[in-house]
Amino acid sequence: MGRVLVARLDSMGDVLLAGPAVRAVAHGRVPDGSGANHVVMLCGRQGEAAAALLPGAAEVYSWDSPWIMNPAPKMTGPHADRLIDFVRNSRITEAVILTSFHQSPLPLALLLRLAGVERITGASTDYAGSLLDVRLKPGEDFPEDQPEAERALGIAEAAGFRLPAGDDGKLHLASVPDVRDLVGTEPYVVVHPGAAVPARAWPPLHHAAAVELLQGAGRRVVVTGGPNEASLTATVAGPSALDLGGRTDLSTLAGVMAGADAVVTGNTGPAHLAAAVGTPVACLFSPVVPAIRWAPYGVPLELLGDQNAACRMTRARVCPVPGHPCLDSVSPEEVVAAVERLIGGVSSFSTHVSTRRKARNR
C-alpha cells in the first residue's frame, strides 16, 4: 500500500470539496482497487476537523500555510522544518496538491521536494521546473469555470487516480452521528446564520424574520452556529426556534444537517457540510466568488442573491459596495419560498442559470 499525501491547505469547506479527490487517491491506480493507498491528508488547522470526516483519509496532519492562511503565520525555518520532518518521517513518496484558481502549488511542492517526495502533481499557471512531475495548466488542460470538487478530482485524475466504479463523485462523510437526542424526531429546517467573512453574511434580523416566517408556515426551525456565535444564534432563533449555537462540534453539526429537510446558509463551510450529507441547501450566495465554482455541490440547490452585483468576482472579505446590495436585497419571504421549493422538489430557473455548466467527460 502506497503512502500518498493529498494537500488542501484551506478551511473546512475547501477540505470537504476535496472529498472525491481523496477517495480517488485512496482507491489507487489499479481499477479493481488492489492498488489502494494510505492517504495522508495535509490541511490547515481550520480544515483539520473536516479532513477527519473524509472517507479515504487514513491520517490527517495540520500545518498552517504562510501563503494561504489569513492571517498568515510567519514563514520561518523551524515552521518549514516541522512539515519537512513530518513528510520525511512518514515515508511519503507521492503527493497530490489541490489548489483553487488563485493559489499556487509551487511553495508546497518545494518543501515536499526537500522532504524527499518523488512524484508531485498540481495545477499551476507558472512554470514549475522540476517542482512538479505532473503539471496541469489551468485554462488549457481544464476549464476554470467548473465546480471546485471537479477541479480537485481532475488534478487527482491527472496523477493517475480515479474513483472506483459505483462512486457517484459527490461529497460524502465517513460517518454521521445520530443526533435525535439533541434535535428531536419531528421534521425541521436548519438555519445557519454565521459566515466566515462579512461580505458573505445576510443580516441577522433578516435571518430572524425568515425563522418567524418558516415557523408561521408550520416548519420547525433549528438554528446552528459556532461557539463564538451564541449571541447571533440567540437573536435569529428568537423565543421559539431551537438554538444550538455553540452546542455542536463539526461531526454533530453534520448529524443535525443530515436530519434536516433543508438548510439555509451562506457561502460558507456549513453549506458544503450540508452537501456532504445530501441535504438540500438554500444558499445566500455573495458573488464575490463565482457560484459555478463554489456553490454547494451535488445536492438540490436554491441560489439566492444578485449574482451580477458590482462586487462580483472581487473576492472581497468586506463588502466593497455600500448597503451590501447583493444579499441585503434578498427578502425573508424569498428565502422561505426557496425552502418550500427545495422541500417540494422543484428548483428555480434562476438557480439553474447561475450554476449552469458543461458536463465533464471522464
Number of C-alpha atoms within 10 A of each C-alpha: 11 15 19 25 29 26 25 25 28 23 22 24 21 26 30 28 31 25 26 27 28 32 27 24 31 29 23 24 20 13 14 11 16 11 15 21 22 19 25 24 26 27 26 22 19 19 23 21 20 24 33 20 21 25 17 25 23 16 13 21 18 18 17 22 21 17 16 17 15 10 8 11 13 12 12 9 8 9 15 17 14 11 20 19 13 13 23 16 10 14 14 22 19 18 28 30 23 27 23 17 15 8 14 20 25 19 13 18 23 16 17 25 20 14 21 15 21 14 19 25 25 27 29 21 16 12 11 18 9 11 22 24 14 19 22 19 15 15 11 9 13 15 13 15 17 20 21 24 24 19 25 25 25 23 24 27 19 17 22 15 25 27 23 19 9 6 11 11 18 17 26 22 21 11 13 18 12 14 17 12 7 14 19 10 10 10 13 23 23 25 28 25 26 26 18 13 13 14 23 26 23 25 16 15 14 18 25 23 18 24 29 23 17 23 17 10 11 10 19 19 24 24 27 30 25 18 13 11 15 17 12 21 28 19 15 26 25 15 10 12 22 19 22 22 22 15 14 17 13 15 18 16 21 24 23 28 32 24 24 23 18 26 29 26 27 29 27 26 22 27 26 27 27 30 28 25 22 22 23 26 31 27 23 27 28 32 25 24 19 20 23 18 20 23 27 34 23 18 18 19 28 28 28 23 22 20 22 13 16 16 21 16 15 13 14 17 12 13 21 13 12 6 10 21 16 26 23 17 14 17 16 20 14 13 24 22 16 24 25 19 17 22 16 9 11 13 18 13 10 13 16 13 11 17 18 12 13 8 7 10 4 6
